């Protein structure tokens, strides 16, 4: 299983759904994963259907912490954690600024 690739795709999905992808492109921000761990509890056979849940569980002044859970019929087959940040040519973008941009976009969308 290409678990790390699927974790990347789940983050891209979150960027698109939240509108953050448009903000990142416009502002020339780039997401970067600095740490990632995975624990595989059960094997996923080829073409087996599964769901992935990705959650942002915390952030500090520089990075986000995320979980990735791979589920088959509600049972955990693999679980991982990621630590990442968003950067531009000047360095790390504070996560609070990123969250503010998402909140702003979502509040405009809800109007």
Long-range contacts (C-beta under 8 A, 24 or more apart in sequence): 1-40, 1-43, 1-44, 1-70, 1-78, 3-38, 3-40, 3-68, 3-70, 3-78, 3-80, 4-36, 4-38, 6-52, 6-68, 6-70, 7-36, 7-38, 7-52, 7-54, 7-68, 7-80, 7-82, 8-33, 10-52, 10-54, 10-68, 11-54, 11-66, 11-82, 11-84, 13-54, 14-54, 14-56, 18-102, 18-105, 18-106, 19-102, 19-105, 19-106, 19-109, 20-98, 20-101, 20-102, 20-105, 22-105, 23-101, 23-102, 23-105, 24-86, 27-88, 28-88, 28-89, 29-86, 29-87, 29-88, 29-93, 29-98, 30-86, 30-87, 30-88, 31-84, 31-85, 31-86, 32-84, 32-85, 32-86, 32-87, 33-82, 33-83, 33-84, 34-63, 34-83, 34-84, 34-85, 35-81, 35-82, 35-83, 36-80, 36-81, 36-82, 36-83, 37-80, 37-81, 38-68, 38-78, 38-79, 38-80, 39-78, 39-79, 39-80, 40-77, 40-78, 41-76, 41-77, 41-78, 41-79, 42-72, 42-75, 42-77, 42-78, 43-77, 44-70, 44-72, 44-77, 44-78, 48-72, 50-77, 59-95, 59-96, 59-99, 60-95, 61-94, 61-95, 61-96, 62-92, 62-94, 62-95, 63-92, 63-95, 64-95
